[in-house]
Amino acid sequence: MNKEKKGNGEFAIYRRILRIDELIASGCYPTIEELMEDREELGSRATIYRAIELMKLELNAPIKREPKSKGFYYTDRTYRLPTVFTTEQEMFAVSILQNMVSNLKGTPVYESAKKVLDTIQKSTIKNPNEVKWNAENIFSDDTDLEWTHNKYVFLDDCRIDISEKNWNIIGKALKENIIIKFDYSGIWKTEKIQRRVQPYQAVFSNGTWYLWCWDLSKKAFRLFQIPRMSNIKLSKDNFTVPPDADFKMHSSGAFGAFSGETKKSVEFKAQFYDEACGFICDRKWGDNQKIEEQKDGSIILSFRGNQLYPFLKLILGFGCNARPLAPKQLVDEWEIHVKKMVKNLK
């Protein structure tokens, strides 16, 4: 078998540069002739030179040749070859994640998260087996994804401001299962009330961060908006996380950070008309979802969930193009709102 052809198989370039890196980093100043002795792995003189050029130009490898021996060495003895090689599709995913990380704005971890993704992107090159060489044997990479930064936009409304102190206290409480107390003012009740809770999870939804916890005074699960929490303090008491602490076990539906009165789900049913139909059909709203087309062109959506008030809000948002059918509580709440709207017309 022709050894040069054997060296052109799958992962050949990857193995080659790893081997060259290993020999150079060993400090033995390998010459081109000594590298060629490992021909089974490294290939011909031209192939080795191309691999070294790849390492220097694309991996920023500080490779020099010692004047007398002509052996290769790293000017920075701490340098080692990056271990992350990826496909263009994977690089694309990292770039999209950089856009998604904007949801962390307003929190102390935003800059750190952005820096991590920047580092990953800068220290990662396209899989060496997919490299392209031009006529002058110069490596070129087509994974420049700067264009994605203003092409894939995430519009989640993220107008939050969480201090580093509060963020770190909550993080410590979540990590070590420590009871915390804080002052809280809700959307409707502006008066601050002190709460004492067992914190279970930090939940991001609808443009803000929530703390999912067990309220010790109310003896119930609660969601608190973290930006509305103030004077947060760690207690000296720890707790054991119960098996049913996961927020998703208490939220059956597709409406974000809202938990039902109970974990038990019920069947929701509503009829939608005209332009509302397309919007409803394009999404999944809950378990056992079913959409039935009606003779008049409307649709009836049914699914199981426990997020009654967010679903009511959705129905009200469509005005005359939506009406609830079940359960009775949903219908009753909708009728109350409709009657108030009619009254406001007078």
N, C-alpha and C positions, 0 to 999 in steps of 0.2 A: 504493500500500500504506500502511495506517495505521502510522505510525512507532512509536506507543506499543505496538501489538500486536507489531511486529517486535522490540521490546525485551524481550518476555516469552518469547522462545525459549530453547532449551537454552543453559546457561552464561551467561544474560543477567545474572543478579545477580552472578555471579563477575566478569564483565568490567566491570560497572558499578563495583563497589567498588575494583577494581584501578585503574581510570581515575581515580576520585576520589582515591585514595591518591596516585597519581602527581602530580595537579594540586596537592594540598595540600602534599605533600613538596617540591615545586619552590620553595616560598617566595613564591609570587606572590599569596597571600591571595585565592583565588577566592571571589567572592560567589555567592549562590544563582542570581542572574541570569546570571553568567558561566558557571556550570556548566550552566544550562539552554540556553546557546548550543550546547552539545555534545549537543543533544537526541537526535540519531541514536544516540548511545551511552548517554547517561545517563537519558533519559526526562523525565517531567514534574517539576514542583516537588515534588509529594507523593512521587513515586518516589525522588527524590534525597534528600529528608528521611528516608525510611524506610531507605535504604542507609546514610546517615550514622549513624542511630540504631543500626543493626546493627553498624557499625564501633565505635561507642562502648561499647555494652552487651556485645557478645559477643567483640570482638577487643581490648578495652581500648585502643582508639585514643584518645590524649589530644587530642581535637579541641576547640578553642575558637573563638569568633568575636571578631574584633578590634572593639572598641566603636565606633570611628568609621566604618571602611569596611564593617563587617559581613562582612568576608572571613574564611574559615576558615583555621586554621593549627594545627600541632602544637605543644603546649607543650614536648614533648620532641623536639628537632629530629633526634634519632638514630632516632626511631621509623619503622619501615616495616611495612607490612601483612604478617602471617604468610603464608607461601607454601604452607602445608599445609592443604588442604581435603580432607575425606574423607567417606565414607559411614558410616552407622551400623554397618554390618557390619565395616568396617575398624577403626572405633573399638573394636568388640567384640573384634576380634583383638588389638589392643594391650593391652586389659585382661586377656585371657587370658595374654598374654606376661608381664605383670607377675606373675601367679601362678606361671608356669613359671620365672621368674628366681630363685625360691627355691632352685633347684638350685645356685646359686652361693654360697649361704650357707657361711661358713667360709673363703671366699677373699677376698682384698683387692678384687676387682672387683665384689663384690655391691652395695655401696652405690652405686658409680658406675653400674652397669647399671640399678639401680632408679631412680636419679635421671634417667637418660636417658629411660627409658620414662615417668616422671612428667612430664618436660618435654614430651615428644611429645604426651602426652594433654592437657596443659594448654594447649599452643599450637596445638592442632588443633580446628577446629570442623566441624560437619557441613557437607557440600557446600551452599553457599548456594542452589543451585537446589532444595533440598529443605526450605528453611526454612518455618516456619509463622507466620502473623501472626494475632493475634486481632482482635477487633472494634475495639480501640483502636489497631491498627497497631503493636503491640508484638511484637517478635520472641521466639519461644520455641523452645527446642531440647530434643529428647527423647533426647539421647545421654548422659544421666547413667548411667554404668555402674558406680557404686559397688556395686550389688547383686551384681556378678559376683565380688567379692573373696572371699566365703565360700560361693559356689555352685559354683565350679569349683576343685576341690582336687587338688593333685598330691602324692601320698604317697611319692614316691621318698625312701628313707631317706638323709638327707643329714647325717650326723654327722661332719663333717670339720673339721679345723682346720689351715689352711695359712698360715704366716706370710707377711707381705707381702714380706719379704726373699727367701724361697725362691721365692715366686711370680714375683717380678720377675727373679730370676736365670734361672729356667726360661724365662720369656718372652723374655729377651734371647738365650738360647741358641737357642731355636726361631727367632727372627727372623733372627739373624745366622749360624746354622749353626755354633755353637761347641761343641766337645766339653766335657762337664762330668764331674766326679767327685763322688761322694757316698757316704755310709755308708747301708747298707740292712739292715733286719731284716724278714724275711718273716713270714707268718702262722704257719708251723710252725717256722721256724728263728729264734729270738729273737736269736741272736748277730749283731752288726752286721758286715757285710762291705763293704769298699770296692769300688765299681763305677766303671768309666770307660766312658761311653757317648756315642754320637752321637744326640742327641734329634731325633725326627722330628715327633711329634704329641702334643698333650694330648688325652686321651680321657675323656669323662664317661660312666660307666655304673654301674648298681647302687648309686647313692648316693655315689659317690666319684670322684676324679680319678686317672687313670693317665697315666704317661709311656710312650709307645710309642717304642722306640729300638733301636739296634744295640749290643749289649754287646760291647765290644772284646776282653775277656778270653775270653768264651765263644764269640765269633764267631758270634753268633746274635741273632735278633730277640727282644726281651723286653718285657714289660709290668711296670712298677713302680708301686705305689700311691704317689702323691705325698706323702700325709700320713706315710708311713713313711720317706721320704727325709730325711736330716739331713746337716748339714755340707756343703751343696751349694756347689761352687766352680766357677767358669769356668776353663777352661784357656786357653792362648795359641794353641791349635790350632783351625783351621777344618776343615770337611769339605764334600764335595759330596754333596747328597742324591741317592741312587740312584733310578732310575725305579720301582722296586718298593717304595718306602718307605711307601706308603699302607697304614694298618692294615686297611682294608676289603679289600685284596687278599689278606690273610692270614687273614681271619676270615670263613668261609663258614657262615652260620647266624644265628639270631635270639636268641642267648643273651648278647649284650652283649660286654663287654671280656674276650674269651677268644680266643686264637689257637691254631689246631691245630698239631700237630707239623710239618706241612708245609702248603703252599698247596693241595696236591692234595685234592680233596673225594672222599668215598666215599658210598655209598648207605646211609643209616640206615633201619632198619625196626623197628617195635615195635607190639605189640597192646595196646589199651586197652579197659577194661571199665567198665560202669556209669557213675558220675558223672564219671569221667575223660574220657568220650567228648565231652561238651559242651565242656569246657575245651579239648581238643585241636582240635576242629572250628572253634572261634571264632578261631583264630590261624594265622598262617603261620610255619612253622618252618625253611624252607630252600628252596633251588631245586628245581624239578621236583617240588613237593609233590603227593602223591596220597593220598587217603583212601578206603579201600574198606570198605564195610559188610559185616559177616559175618552169617550166618544166626542166630547166637546173640545178636545185638544188639551185639556188640563191633565195633570198627573196627581196621583196620590202617593205620598212618601210615607213609609212606615219603617221603624227601626226600634231597637231596644236601647235604653239609656236611662240615666238618672239626672241629667242636666236640664231640668225643666225651664228655669228662667232664661238661660242663654238661648234655648230653642224658641221660647216665647218672644225674645228680643228679635230673633231672626224673622219670625213670622210677622211681627209688627213692622219691621223694616221694609217688608214688601207691600205694605198698605193693603189696597184692594185686591192685590194679586195673590193673597194667601189667607187661609183660614184653618184653624186647628180642628181636628176631629176627635182626638183622644190623647191622653186620658181626660177625665172630667175636670180635674184641677186645672189643666192647661186651658181647656175651653172656658172655664169660669174666669180665670185670670185675664184671658184675652177679651172677654165680653166686658169686664170692668174697665179695661183700658179703652176699648172702643166707645163705650158710653161716656167716658170722660172726655174723649176727643170730640164727640158730638156736642157735648155740653159746652166745650170751649169755643165752638163755632157761634154760639149765641151771644 
